[in-house]
């Protein structure tokens, strides 16, 4: 069983479109995250949710909106996609600052 | 603001060598430190987690040490194998909030 799963794995879309990435974890963790890995492979936190509440919101454009319907899910919706949004987006989960487990990533390409 | 640095950025070694990857962080007020492995086009695989109160952790051929006061961690890989080729990432978790701050990684190539 996959511990942290994201869909889709690949996403190619045109500028201006709206898209969503879904994430689910079956580890019973209470904290979930979204990270962005840029073209230089550098990973940076975007959002963190604890028990469905937003606790970290880095300087991310407000076109990015996370939604956590329950503790096991954290989705990322992106409005009005721009070329610079192209990156790999990783979902992760942990038991409040414990060992973090990552999904396989979603490679977003905006054309 | 926490900053994490990994040295070297890339490393190429012949199979069988023992090697050390270095990680340093600027703020010693960490909750834990985690080493990950990332294969090309793949996600991150957790290798070792060291709590701030611990000095080292071992898993198979891997040993990670932590010197919190000096802001350093090392990942020791014994008897390297071609299958160890990957990017190794170091990340620290803050005491004040739930986030990991990553280094830029060390790209390791083990040649047969």
Backbone of each chain as ProteinMPNN parsed JSONL, in Angstrom:
{"seq_chain_A": "XXXXXXXXXXXXXXXXXXXXXXXXXXXXXXXXXXXXXXXXXXXXXXXXXXXXXXXXXXXXXXXXXXXXXXXXXXXXXXXXXXXXXXXXXXXXXXXXXXXXXXXXXXXXXXX", "coords_chain_A": {"N_chain_A": [[0.84, -1.203, 0.0], [0.551, 2.191, -0.894], [1.952, 4.834, 0.95], [1.833, 7.687, 0.92], [0.081, 9.174, -1.523], [-0.172, 10.759, -4.657], [-2.066, 12.404, -7.156], [-2.512, 13.916, -10.358], [0.377, 12.109, -11.71], [1.754, 13.286, -13.754], [1.229, 16.428, -15.311], [0.207, 18.37, -17.845], [-0.481, 21.493, -19.084], [-2.163, 24.407, -20.35], [-1.222, 27.881, -20.2], [-3.012, 29.99, -18.006], [-5.032, 28.24, -17.39], [-6.936, 26.43, -14.853], [-6.023, 24.131, -12.36], [-5.967, 21.078, -10.41], [-4.265, 19.238, -7.856], [-4.216, 16.177, -6.236], [-3.882, 14.696, -2.984], [-3.317, 12.004, -0.804], [-2.99, 10.365, 2.316], [-2.284, 7.359, 4.069], [-1.326, 6.887, 6.56], [-2.165, 7.713, 8.99], [-1.3, 10.13, 9.913], [-1.135, 13.467, 11.343], [-0.364, 15.801, 10.219], [0.077, 17.471, 7.173], [1.695, 18.383, 4.1], [2.624, 20.635, 1.441], [5.18, 20.774, -0.888], [7.414, 22.465, -3.099], [9.457, 21.703, -5.827], [11.903, 23.165, -7.585], [13.347, 23.944, -10.85], [16.021, 23.731, -10.377], [16.149, 21.743, -8.623], [15.681, 22.377, -5.991], [14.018, 22.081, -2.928], [11.151, 23.478, -1.428], [9.075, 24.574, 1.22], [5.559, 25.011, 0.877], [2.909, 24.949, 1.948], [1.466, 23.983, 5.098], [-0.547, 21.777, 6.884], [-2.284, 21.049, 9.855], [-4.221, 18.715, 11.389], [-6.36, 19.434, 9.652], [-6.191, 22.171, 9.696], [-4.773, 25.176, 8.505], [-1.411, 25.851, 9.024], [1.038, 26.721, 8.154], [1.857, 29.041, 5.725], [3.642, 29.851, 3.258], [5.328, 32.476, 1.37], [3.536, 32.329, -1.041], [1.959, 32.737, -4.179], [-1.446, 33.92, -4.185], [-2.9, 32.535, -5.991], [-2.563, 29.942, -5.554], [-4.226, 27.544, -3.764], [-4.659, 25.637, -0.996], [-6.553, 22.802, 0.124], [-8.055, 21.013, 2.696], [-9.986, 18.45, 3.165], [-10.244, 16.465, 5.054], [-8.27, 14.799, 7.618], [-6.696, 13.03, 6.214], [-6.368, 13.889, 3.653], [-5.033, 16.289, 1.399], [-5.403, 18.708, -0.814], [-4.295, 20.548, -3.7], [-5.058, 23.434, -5.295], [-4.69, 25.294, -8.22], [-4.966, 28.377, -9.647], [-5.303, 30.177, -12.764], [-2.863, 29.436, -14.224], [0.659, 29.92, -14.653], [3.672, 30.215, -16.657], [5.885, 30.082, -14.961], [5.047, 28.477, -12.936], [5.649, 25.926, -13.496], [6.979, 22.996, -12.301], [7.991, 20.459, -9.926], [5.684, 19.162, -7.739], [5.39, 18.215, -4.438], [3.683, 16.226, -2.133], [3.513, 15.641, 1.358], [3.571, 13.915, 4.531], [3.422, 13.816, 8.126], [3.791, 12.854, 11.578], [3.2, 15.312, 13.357], [5.898, 17.038, 13.163], [7.423, 14.803, 13.224], [8.988, 11.983, 11.606], [9.025, 12.541, 8.162], [7.091, 11.633, 5.342], [7.08, 11.254, 1.878], [5.182, 11.825, -1.13], [5.151, 10.619, -4.571], [5.377, 12.744, -6.214], [4.207, 15.368, -8.407], [4.611, 16.245, -11.628], [4.377, 19.25, -12.994], [3.761, 20.906, -15.962], [3.601, 23.875, -17.6], [2.416, 25.256, -20.509]], "CA_chain_A": [[0.0, 0.0, 0.0], [1.288, 3.436, -0.955], [1.698, 5.59, 2.162], [1.405, 9.009, 0.483], [-0.144, 9.07, -2.964], [-0.596, 11.99, -5.319], [-2.521, 12.293, -8.539], [-1.834, 12.99, -11.265], [1.838, 12.096, -11.653], [2.161, 14.28, -14.745], [0.159, 17.344, -15.651], [0.61, 19.351, -18.843], [-1.636, 22.356, -19.263], [-1.867, 25.703, -20.953], [-1.275, 29.078, -19.354], [-4.337, 30.536, -17.744], [-5.952, 27.207, -16.903], [-7.001, 26.079, -13.43], [-5.811, 22.693, -12.181], [-5.855, 20.6, -9.028], [-3.472, 18.052, -7.552], [-4.787, 15.554, -5.045], [-2.95, 13.951, -2.144], [-3.933, 11.209, 0.254], [-2.048, 9.551, 3.103], [-2.958, 6.319, 4.863], [-0.433, 6.633, 7.69], [-2.77, 8.222, 10.219], [-0.591, 11.33, 10.349], [-1.997, 14.62, 11.568], [0.185, 16.973, 9.53], [0.344, 17.269, 5.757], [2.458, 19.49, 3.54], [2.945, 20.745, 0.022], [6.492, 21.321, -1.203], [7.683, 22.708, -4.516], [10.85, 21.486, -6.234], [12.085, 23.953, -8.803], [14.175, 23.359, -11.91], [17.347, 23.458, -9.806], [15.942, 20.63, -7.689], [15.597, 22.842, -4.61], [12.702, 21.845, -2.319], [10.755, 24.539, -0.516], [7.731, 24.423, 1.772], [4.522, 25.936, 0.43], [1.84, 24.956, 2.934], [1.416, 22.908, 6.061], [-1.832, 21.654, 7.558], [-2.324, 20.16, 11.002], [-5.619, 18.436, 11.701], [-7.195, 20.175, 8.7], [-6.033, 23.621, 9.834], [-3.586, 25.739, 7.892], [-0.485, 26.387, 10.013], [2.121, 27.391, 7.453], [1.538, 29.518, 4.388], [4.795, 30.631, 2.849], [4.998, 33.507, 0.383], [3.072, 31.673, -2.25], [0.875, 33.539, -4.778], [-2.765, 33.468, -3.748], [-3.476, 31.652, -7.009], [-2.435, 28.595, -5.004], [-5.107, 27.398, -2.607], [-4.758, 24.276, -0.485], [-7.806, 22.463, 0.789], [-7.945, 19.76, 3.429], [-11.331, 18.027, 3.555], [-10.088, 15.669, 6.27], [-6.854, 14.667, 7.997], [-5.974, 12.145, 5.305], [-6.317, 14.474, 2.317], [-4.663, 17.693, 1.232], [-5.388, 18.986, -2.238], [-3.729, 21.844, -4.086], [-5.705, 23.999, -6.469], [-3.916, 26.412, -8.765], [-5.718, 29.179, -10.623], [-4.592, 31.036, -13.732], [-1.491, 28.922, -14.267], [1.685, 30.691, -15.346], [4.833, 29.415, -17.056], [6.767, 29.931, -13.807], [4.511, 27.472, -12.008], [6.171, 24.618, -13.885], [7.84, 22.458, -11.242], [7.468, 19.22, -9.355], [5.018, 19.439, -6.471], [5.394, 17.032, -3.573], [2.888, 16.167, -0.922], [4.173, 14.873, 2.41], [2.849, 13.873, 5.798], [4.201, 13.399, 9.295], [3.077, 12.964, 12.846], [3.642, 16.571, 13.944], [7.353, 17.219, 13.204], [8.121, 13.53, 13.22], [9.544, 11.583, 10.314], [8.155, 12.93, 7.061], [7.019, 10.709, 4.212], [6.728, 12.024, 0.694], [4.595, 11.189, -2.292], [6.026, 10.469, -5.731], [5.5, 14.022, -6.913], [3.425, 15.691, -9.605], [5.385, 17.13, -12.504], [3.48, 20.19, -13.677], [4.365, 21.651, -17.06], [2.682, 24.874, -18.133], [2.9, 25.613, -21.855]], "C_chain_A": [[0.871, 1.248, 0.0], [0.931, 4.295, 0.243], [1.16, 6.991, 1.842], [1.264, 8.948, -1.031], [-0.681, 10.382, -3.512], [-1.087, 11.665, -6.711], [-2.826, 13.67, -9.089], [-0.319, 13.017, -11.066], [2.415, 13.124, -12.628], [0.954, 15.138, -15.104], [0.719, 18.379, -16.616], [-0.616, 20.183, -19.171], [-1.208, 23.698, -19.833], [-1.937, 26.821, -19.919], [-2.71, 29.541, -19.201], [-5.342, 29.531, -17.229], [-5.906, 27.086, -15.389], [-6.854, 24.567, -13.308], [-5.717, 22.355, -10.701], [-4.973, 19.365, -8.966], [-4.015, 17.49, -6.243], [-3.729, 14.761, -4.298], [-3.718, 13.25, -1.041], [-2.848, 10.454, 1.005], [-2.837, 8.575, 3.972], [-2.141, 5.938, 6.089], [-1.017, 7.088, 9.023], [-2.076, 9.457, 10.757], [-1.548, 12.503, 10.507], [-1.511, 15.865, 10.838], [0.503, 16.615, 8.087], [0.927, 18.546, 5.171], [2.37, 19.474, 2.014], [4.308, 21.418, -0.092], [6.602, 21.495, -2.714], [9.169, 22.478, -4.776], [11.049, 22.161, -7.577], [13.048, 23.261, -9.771], [15.588, 23.046, -11.436], [17.288, 22.394, -8.726], [15.846, 21.066, -6.231], [14.164, 22.708, -4.1], [12.375, 22.942, -1.32], [9.311, 24.331, -0.071], [6.793, 25.454, 1.155], [3.465, 26.086, 1.527], [2.032, 23.79, 3.892], [0.063, 22.948, 6.748], [-1.669, 20.689, 8.729], [-3.77, 19.973, 11.405], [-6.586, 19.331, 10.923], [-7.073, 21.691, 8.831], [-4.719, 24.084, 9.231], [-2.678, 26.314, 8.96], [0.729, 27.04, 9.386], [1.624, 27.783, 6.069], [2.693, 30.425, 3.983], [4.377, 31.666, 1.806], [4.721, 32.842, -0.952], [1.97, 32.542, -2.841], [-0.49, 33.02, -4.364], [-3.527, 32.74, -4.838], [-3.412, 30.194, -6.547], [-3.315, 28.496, -3.763], [-5.175, 25.942, -2.191], [-6.118, 24.061, 0.158], [-7.644, 21.092, 1.439], [-9.33, 19.339, 3.9], [-11.339, 17.162, 4.813], [-8.599, 15.445, 6.507], [-6.035, 13.877, 6.989], [-5.778, 12.741, 3.914], [-5.897, 15.934, 2.362], [-4.501, 17.929, -0.262], [-4.829, 20.379, -2.5], [-4.39, 22.308, -5.369], [-4.922, 25.225, -6.93], [-4.75, 27.114, -9.841], [-4.785, 29.908, -11.573], [-3.118, 30.661, -13.842], [-0.573, 29.766, -15.135], [2.863, 29.783, -15.677], [5.728, 29.109, -15.856], [6.261, 28.94, -12.765], [5.008, 26.077, -12.336], [7.201, 24.157, -12.866], [7.308, 21.079, -10.885], [6.914, 19.547, -7.97], [4.917, 18.145, -5.672], [4.464, 17.239, -2.394], [3.651, 15.313, 0.093], [3.29, 14.851, 3.644], [3.789, 13.451, 6.908], [3.298, 13.435, 10.504], [3.692, 14.127, 13.586], [5.144, 16.647, 14.175], [8.115, 15.914, 13.366], [8.65, 13.225, 11.834], [8.54, 11.876, 9.211], [8.246, 11.905, 5.939], [6.445, 11.466, 3.022], [6.025, 11.164, -0.35], [5.581, 11.173, -3.446], [6.167, 11.743, -6.545], [4.567, 14.14, -8.104], [4.241, 16.677, -10.435], [4.419, 17.97, -13.312], [4.262, 20.948, -14.738], [3.308, 22.586, -17.627], [3.24, 25.362, -19.469], [2.115, 26.803, -22.416]], "O_chain_A": [[1.811, 1.36, 0.787], [-0.249, 4.481, 0.541], [0.162, 7.427, 2.416], [2.241, 8.696, -1.736], [-1.535, 11.027, -2.903], [-0.577, 10.755, -7.366], [-3.348, 14.518, -8.365], [0.2, 13.859, -10.334], [3.438, 13.751, -12.352], [-0.176, 14.657, -15.191], [1.594, 19.167, -16.257], [-1.671, 19.64, -19.499], [-0.033, 24.064, -19.794], [-2.623, 26.712, -18.903], [-3.508, 29.491, -20.137], [-6.385, 29.906, -16.693], [-4.981, 27.564, -14.732], [-7.478, 23.812, -14.054], [-5.433, 23.208, -9.86], [-4.937, 18.557, -9.893], [-4.242, 18.219, -5.278], [-2.799, 14.222, -4.899], [-4.631, 13.807, -0.432], [-1.897, 9.959, 0.4], [-3.888, 8.901, 4.524], [-2.242, 4.821, 6.596], [-0.414, 6.864, 10.073], [-2.239, 9.8, 11.928], [-2.618, 12.54, 9.9], [-2.197, 16.887, 10.846], [1.119, 15.586, 7.812], [0.689, 19.644, 5.674], [2.084, 18.449, 1.394], [4.564, 22.464, 0.505], [5.974, 20.777, -3.493], [10.026, 22.984, -4.052], [10.443, 21.779, -8.577], [13.497, 22.141, -9.53], [16.274, 22.204, -12.016], [18.259, 22.173, -8.003], [15.921, 20.232, -5.329], [13.218, 23.157, -4.747], [13.198, 23.298, -0.476], [8.444, 23.966, -0.865], [7.166, 26.606, 0.938], [3.166, 27.193, 1.975], [2.652, 22.776, 3.571], [-0.416, 24.01, 7.144], [-1.011, 19.655, 8.615], [-4.468, 20.937, 11.723], [-7.513, 19.906, 11.493], [-7.784, 22.424, 8.143], [-3.679, 23.456, 9.427], [-3.104, 27.173, 9.731], [1.391, 27.847, 10.038], [1.049, 26.973, 5.342], [2.721, 31.609, 4.319], [3.214, 31.723, 1.409], [5.561, 32.806, -1.851], [1.124, 33.043, -2.099], [-0.675, 31.813, -4.208], [-4.682, 32.363, -4.637], [-4.111, 29.33, -7.075], [-3.164, 29.276, -2.823], [-5.685, 25.102, -2.933], [-6.747, 24.99, 0.663], [-7.164, 20.144, 0.819], [-9.802, 19.821, 4.929], [-12.326, 17.134, 5.548], [-7.767, 15.852, 5.696], [-4.816, 14.034, 6.916], [-5.088, 12.15, 3.083], [-6.327, 16.705, 3.22], [-3.577, 17.413, -0.89], [-4.881, 21.263, -1.645], [-4.292, 21.649, -6.404], [-4.545, 26.078, -6.126], [-5.177, 26.497, -10.817], [-3.64, 30.215, -11.241], [-2.237, 31.482, -13.582], [-0.961, 30.257, -16.195], [3.04, 28.727, -15.069], [6.267, 28.008, -15.744], [6.976, 28.607, -11.82], [4.817, 25.146, -11.553], [8.181, 24.854, -12.604], [6.327, 20.598, -11.452], [7.602, 20.139, -7.139], [4.427, 17.125, -6.159], [4.464, 18.288, -1.75], [4.352, 14.373, -0.281], [2.377, 15.665, 3.786], [4.815, 12.814, 6.668], [2.191, 13.972, 10.464], [4.622, 13.937, 14.37], [5.615, 16.349, 15.273], [9.32, 15.923, 13.618], [8.747, 14.114, 10.988], [7.367, 11.515, 9.304], [9.317, 11.384, 5.629], [5.471, 12.209, 3.138], [6.241, 9.956, -0.442], [6.707, 11.652, -3.319], [6.986, 11.813, -7.462], [4.189, 13.145, -8.724], [4.523, 17.794, -10.0], [3.73, 17.468, -14.201], [5.293, 21.556, -14.451], [2.251, 22.145, -18.078], [4.379, 25.821, -19.552], [2.379, 27.246, -23.533]]}, "seq_chain_B": "XXXXXXXXXXXXXXXXXXXXXXXXXXXXXXXXXXXXXXXXXXXXXXXXXXXXXXXXXXXXXXXXXXXXXXXXXXXXXXXXXXXXXXXXXXXXXXXXXXXXXXXXXXXXXXXX", "coords_chain_B": {"N_chain_B": [[16.45, 33.077, 9.938], [16.371, 29.774, 8.885], [19.003, 28.115, 7.251], [20.222, 25.626, 5.094], [23.018, 23.805, 4.128], [24.669, 21.746, 1.8], [27.503, 19.778, 1.258], [29.733, 17.744, -0.664], [28.403, 19.247, -3.739], [28.239, 17.461, -5.772], [29.367, 14.116, -6.256], [31.544, 11.601, -7.24], [32.371, 8.275, -7.141], [34.325, 5.225, -7.02], [32.966, 1.923, -6.97], [32.547, 0.328, -3.804], [33.893, 2.055, -2.164], [34.073, 3.855, 0.953], [32.147, 6.596, 2.031], [31.484, 10.077, 2.797], [28.917, 12.343, 3.33], [28.148, 15.744, 3.735], [26.331, 18.015, 5.823], [25.207, 21.167, 6.801], [23.73, 23.508, 9.077], [22.218, 26.655, 9.901], [20.799, 27.551, 12.143], [20.726, 26.327, 15.281], [18.555, 25.529, 16.74], [16.87, 23.119, 16.325], [14.365, 20.586, 15.729], [14.488, 18.001, 14.734], [16.537, 16.099, 12.418], [16.621, 15.024, 9.101], [17.569, 12.608, 6.722], [17.278, 12.111, 3.264], [16.746, 10.226, 0.274], [16.756, 10.738, -3.208], [15.798, 9.474, -6.209], [16.258, 9.87, -9.766], [13.536, 11.571, -11.194], [11.802, 10.614, -9.318], [10.106, 10.316, -6.089], [10.851, 11.367, -2.68], [12.729, 9.352, -0.514], [12.737, 8.425, 2.789], [15.629, 8.092, 4.718], [17.069, 8.2, 7.201], [16.253, 9.381, 10.434], [17.123, 11.73, 12.801], [16.706, 12.625, 16.065], [16.806, 15.74, 17.892], [17.996, 15.327, 20.315], [19.615, 13.194, 19.97], [22.713, 11.59, 18.946], [23.514, 10.0, 16.847], [22.331, 7.852, 14.183], [21.704, 4.642, 12.818], [21.36, 2.63, 9.911], [21.573, -0.257, 8.373], [24.018, -0.041, 5.926], [24.284, 2.623, 6.298], [25.071, 5.488, 8.22], [24.197, 8.131, 10.233], [25.224, 11.129, 11.704], [24.856, 13.646, 14.231], [25.685, 16.863, 15.213], [24.493, 19.065, 17.036], [25.11, 21.491, 18.29], [27.168, 22.584, 16.813], [25.955, 22.759, 14.434], [25.964, 20.734, 12.443], [25.739, 17.816, 10.356], [26.518, 14.507, 9.34], [26.394, 12.074, 6.76], [27.253, 8.846, 6.522], [28.265, 6.459, 4.245], [28.842, 3.173, 3.884], [30.935, 0.926, 2.073], [30.155, 1.474, -0.713], [27.728, 1.084, -3.364], [26.722, 0.631, -6.826], [23.942, 0.916, -6.892], [23.494, 2.791, -4.965], [23.625, 5.198, -6.131], [22.262, 8.343, -6.454], [20.438, 11.332, -5.519], [21.156, 12.843, -2.486], [19.503, 14.204, 0.197], [19.432, 16.536, 2.815], [17.512, 17.566, 5.587], [16.119, 19.845, 7.933], [14.031, 20.047, 10.787], [12.132, 22.526, 12.335], [11.886, 23.788, 15.716], [9.81, 25.42, 16.227], [7.761, 25.217, 14.463], [5.927, 23.378, 11.962], [7.741, 22.423, 9.571], [10.016, 21.394, 7.006], [13.28, 22.334, 6.29], [15.24, 22.29, 3.531], [18.446, 21.205, 2.274], [20.43, 21.693, -0.722], [21.194, 19.345, -1.755], [23.265, 16.438, -2.446], [24.599, 15.061, -5.239], [25.179, 11.825, -5.898], [27.273, 9.533, -7.518], [28.013, 6.247, -8.039], [30.403, 4.33, -9.376], [30.623, 1.317, -11.26]], "CA_chain_B": [[15.913, 32.141, 8.96], [17.215, 28.582, 8.784], [19.592, 27.778, 5.955], [20.874, 24.311, 5.111], [24.005, 23.704, 3.06], [25.235, 20.412, 1.651], [28.767, 19.715, 0.539], [29.83, 18.478, -1.924], [27.184, 19.25, -4.542], [28.272, 16.222, -6.542], [30.443, 13.225, -5.837], [31.626, 10.392, -8.056], [33.322, 7.38, -6.485], [34.274, 3.832, -7.494], [32.234, 0.984, -6.106], [33.274, -0.222, -2.67], [34.455, 3.101, -1.289], [33.295, 4.461, 2.03], [32.077, 8.024, 1.733], [30.82, 10.949, 3.769], [28.203, 13.506, 2.827], [28.073, 16.74, 4.796], [25.184, 18.915, 5.896], [25.326, 22.146, 7.884], [22.548, 24.357, 9.218], [22.619, 27.904, 10.551], [20.107, 27.731, 13.412], [20.842, 25.039, 16.001], [17.29, 25.215, 17.417], [16.127, 22.203, 15.466], [13.622, 19.518, 16.4], [15.143, 16.797, 14.252], [17.186, 16.199, 11.112], [16.263, 13.848, 8.32], [18.26, 12.384, 5.454], [16.444, 11.498, 2.236], [17.334, 9.854, -1.008], [15.85, 10.98, -4.322], [16.221, 8.95, -7.493], [15.78, 10.743, -10.85], [12.127, 11.469, -11.539], [11.057, 9.921, -8.259], [9.885, 11.04, -4.858], [11.89, 11.285, -1.661], [12.663, 8.203, 0.384], [13.389, 8.73, 4.055], [16.706, 7.152, 5.06], [17.342, 8.239, 8.631], [15.764, 10.53, 11.197], [17.846, 11.911, 14.065], [16.092, 13.611, 16.948], [17.794, 16.727, 18.334], [18.676, 14.832, 21.514], [20.44, 12.043, 19.597], [23.999, 11.893, 18.318], [23.629, 9.29, 15.585], [21.384, 6.798, 13.843], [22.292, 3.708, 11.853], [20.459, 1.723, 9.206], [22.366, -1.006, 7.412], [25.328, 0.547, 5.608], [24.189, 4.065, 6.5], [25.177, 6.015, 9.577], [24.103, 9.58, 10.251], [25.576, 11.745, 12.98], [24.358, 15.003, 14.428], [26.301, 17.723, 16.212], [23.543, 20.167, 16.988], [25.705, 22.754, 18.741], [27.972, 23.16, 15.731], [25.116, 22.855, 13.238], [26.469, 19.838, 11.408], [25.383, 16.401, 10.298], [27.174, 13.768, 8.268], [25.843, 10.779, 6.364], [28.343, 7.939, 6.166], [27.818, 5.299, 3.473], [29.915, 2.18, 3.855], [31.0, -0.036, 0.963], [29.168, 1.999, -1.662], [27.324, 0.233, -4.48], [26.098, 1.419, -7.906], [22.555, 1.2, -6.524], [23.438, 3.946, -4.06], [23.633, 6.417, -6.952], [21.031, 9.107, -6.254], [20.678, 12.6, -4.833], [20.915, 12.73, -1.047], [19.028, 15.483, 0.716], [19.381, 16.746, 4.253], [16.467, 18.526, 5.929], [15.945, 20.036, 9.373], [12.707, 20.44, 11.239], [12.259, 23.561, 13.355], [11.142, 23.561, 16.953], [8.675, 26.337, 16.361], [6.692, 25.006, 13.502], [6.011, 22.143, 11.202], [8.249, 22.502, 8.213], [11.375, 20.934, 6.771], [14.117, 23.187, 5.453], [16.115, 21.369, 2.804], [19.638, 21.592, 1.557], [20.295, 21.539, -2.171], [21.456, 17.964, -2.096], [24.522, 15.934, -3.0], [24.339, 14.056, -6.275], [26.182, 10.768, -5.763], [27.389, 8.507, -8.563], [28.921, 5.16, -7.684], [30.757, 3.671, -10.636], [30.957, -0.107, -11.108]], "C_chain_B": [[16.893, 30.976, 8.784], [17.73, 28.414, 7.369], [20.363, 26.479, 6.095], [21.783, 24.22, 3.892], [24.549, 22.292, 3.006], [26.482, 20.459, 0.769], [29.237, 18.264, 0.495], [28.495, 18.472, -2.675], [27.088, 17.985, -5.379], [29.498, 15.434, -6.154], [30.39, 11.975, -6.71], [32.713, 9.5, -7.481], [33.256, 5.998, -7.131], [33.555, 2.962, -6.479], [33.128, 0.476, -4.98], [33.843, 0.822, -1.725], [33.486, 3.468, -0.18], [33.269, 5.969, 1.778], [31.248, 8.771, 2.771], [30.18, 12.123, 3.045], [27.985, 14.462, 3.997], [26.861, 17.631, 4.674], [25.435, 19.886, 7.039], [24.087, 23.037, 7.897], [22.881, 25.53, 10.124], [21.985, 28.093, 11.923], [20.072, 26.395, 14.141], [19.557, 24.655, 16.736], [16.416, 24.339, 16.531], [15.411, 21.162, 16.307], [14.185, 18.157, 16.015], [15.791, 17.074, 12.906], [16.922, 14.901, 10.373], [17.1, 13.805, 7.05], [17.313, 11.639, 4.524], [17.314, 11.103, 1.053], [16.292, 10.164, -2.073], [16.484, 10.43, -5.588], [15.615, 9.817, -8.598], [14.313, 10.501, -11.177], [11.255, 10.816, -10.478], [10.842, 10.845, -7.058], [11.055, 10.877, -3.899], [11.657, 10.065, -0.787], [13.415, 8.556, 1.657], [14.419, 7.651, 4.384], [16.889, 7.056, 6.568], [16.767, 9.506, 9.225], [16.549, 10.579, 12.496], [17.14, 12.976, 14.874], [17.189, 14.543, 17.477], [18.583, 16.259, 19.55], [19.621, 13.669, 21.211], [21.736, 12.487, 18.927], [24.156, 11.183, 16.976], [22.517, 8.263, 15.444], [22.023, 5.933, 12.766], [21.185, 2.882, 11.219], [21.277, 1.028, 8.135], [23.732, -0.377, 7.183], [25.367, 2.062, 5.826], [24.311, 4.415, 7.981], [25.117, 7.53, 9.488], [24.433, 10.083, 11.641], [25.04, 13.158, 13.031], [25.14, 15.686, 15.534], [25.496, 19.017, 16.189], [24.199, 21.506, 17.33], [26.535, 23.41, 17.65], [27.187, 23.254, 14.428], [25.579, 21.96, 12.102], [25.889, 18.433, 11.537], [26.174, 15.761, 9.17], [26.413, 12.484, 8.008], [27.0, 9.949, 5.844], [27.743, 6.754, 5.439], [29.004, 4.356, 3.355], [29.777, 1.3, 2.614], [29.985, 0.314, -0.124], [28.96, 1.043, -2.846], [26.709, 1.094, -5.578], [24.642, 1.777, -7.606], [22.398, 2.334, -5.545], [23.413, 5.265, -4.83], [22.27, 7.093, -6.884], [21.434, 10.482, -5.73], [20.278, 12.432, -3.373], [20.622, 14.12, -0.485], [18.994, 15.454, 2.239], [18.3, 17.783, 4.535], [16.343, 18.63, 7.436], [14.532, 20.516, 9.658], [12.87, 21.419, 12.387], [11.49, 23.184, 14.605], [9.847, 24.342, 16.97], [7.547, 26.054, 15.387], [6.924, 23.768, 12.673], [6.467, 22.421, 9.788], [9.626, 21.861, 8.185], [12.071, 21.962, 5.888], [15.194, 22.306, 4.844], [17.414, 22.031, 2.365], [19.432, 21.329, 0.07], [20.688, 20.149, -2.653], [22.874, 17.692, -2.57], [24.172, 14.846, -3.993], [25.482, 13.045, -6.281], [26.113, 9.813, -6.944], [28.419, 7.498, -8.107], [29.162, 4.345, -8.943], [31.165, 2.216, -10.436], [32.419, -0.378, -11.451]], "O_chain_B": [[18.087, 31.178, 8.563], [16.979, 28.556, 6.404], [21.064, 26.257, 7.082], [21.373, 24.518, 2.771], [24.857, 21.701, 4.041], [26.508, 21.081, -0.293], [29.157, 17.584, 1.518], [27.565, 17.767, -2.283], [25.994, 17.497, -5.663], [30.528, 15.992, -5.775], [29.332, 11.372, -6.893], [33.86, 9.928, -7.348], [32.239, 5.641, -7.726], [33.549, 3.247, -5.281], [34.317, 0.226, -5.18], [34.232, 0.498, -0.603], [32.267, 3.404, -0.337], [34.272, 6.546, 1.357], [30.442, 8.196, 3.502], [30.824, 12.806, 2.249], [27.674, 14.037, 5.11], [26.417, 17.961, 3.574], [25.832, 19.473, 8.128], [23.476, 23.287, 6.857], [23.726, 25.416, 11.012], [22.58, 28.737, 12.787], [19.455, 25.44, 13.667], [19.478, 23.564, 17.301], [15.364, 24.763, 16.053], [15.794, 20.889, 17.444], [14.34, 17.274, 16.859], [15.616, 18.147, 12.327], [16.991, 13.817, 10.951], [17.312, 14.822, 6.391], [16.643, 10.684, 4.917], [18.436, 11.577, 0.872], [15.104, 9.899, -1.889], [17.565, 10.857, -5.993], [14.57, 10.435, -8.392], [13.899, 9.365, -11.41], [10.091, 10.504, -10.731], [11.321, 11.978, -7.019], [12.1, 10.33, -4.249], [10.532, 9.784, -0.374], [14.584, 8.94, 1.613], [14.124, 6.457, 4.334], [16.867, 5.965, 7.139], [16.789, 10.569, 8.604], [16.632, 9.581, 13.212], [16.99, 14.109, 14.418], [18.363, 14.172, 17.505], [19.695, 16.725, 19.795], [20.345, 13.211, 22.094], [21.843, 13.601, 18.415], [24.834, 11.681, 16.077], [21.865, 7.865, 16.409], [22.775, 6.415, 11.92], [20.217, 2.489, 11.871], [21.633, 1.628, 7.12], [24.51, -0.2, 8.121], [26.385, 2.701, 5.561], [23.751, 3.754, 8.855], [25.891, 8.145, 8.756], [23.974, 9.526, 12.639], [24.802, 13.786, 11.999], [25.251, 15.169, 16.645], [25.786, 19.937, 15.424], [23.879, 22.532, 16.728], [26.605, 24.636, 17.564], [27.694, 23.768, 13.431], [25.588, 22.368, 10.941], [25.595, 17.938, 12.625], [26.463, 16.406, 8.161], [25.855, 11.881, 8.925], [27.645, 10.302, 4.856], [26.822, 6.112, 5.943], [30.04, 4.709, 2.791], [28.675, 0.978, 2.17], [29.073, -0.461, -0.411], [29.861, 0.315, -3.262], [26.219, 2.187, -5.292], [24.166, 2.832, -8.024], [21.282, 2.798, -5.311], [23.203, 6.326, -4.242], [21.25, 6.489, -7.216], [22.615, 10.761, -5.524], [19.192, 11.939, -3.067], [21.387, 15.067, -0.671], [18.579, 14.471, 2.853], [18.181, 18.769, 3.808], [16.447, 17.627, 8.143], [13.931, 21.271, 8.894], [13.651, 21.178, 13.308], [10.566, 22.37, 14.565], [8.895, 23.964, 17.653], [6.468, 26.632, 15.513], [8.008, 23.186, 12.694], [5.642, 22.634, 8.9], [10.316, 21.791, 9.203], [11.528, 22.402, 4.875], [15.961, 21.657, 5.555], [17.475, 23.236, 2.12], [18.396, 20.81, -0.344], [20.527, 19.824, -3.83], [23.583, 18.588, -3.03], [23.54, 13.846, -3.651], [26.615, 13.379, -6.629], [25.039, 9.344, -7.321], [29.564, 7.85, -7.82], [28.242, 3.748, -9.501], [31.961, 1.911, -9.547], [32.868, -1.521, -11.378]]}, "name": "protein", "num_of_chains": 2, "seq": "XXXXXXXXXXXXXXXXXXXXXXXXXXXXXXXXXXXXXXXXXXXXXXXXXXXXXXXXXXXXXXXXXXXXXXXXXXXXXXXXXXXXXXXXXXXXXXXXXXXXXXXXXXXXXXXXXXXXXXXXXXXXXXXXXXXXXXXXXXXXXXXXXXXXXXXXXXXXXXXXXXXXXXXXXXXXXXXXXXXXXXXXXXXXXXXXXXXXXXXXXXXXXXXXXXXXXXXXXXXXXXX"}
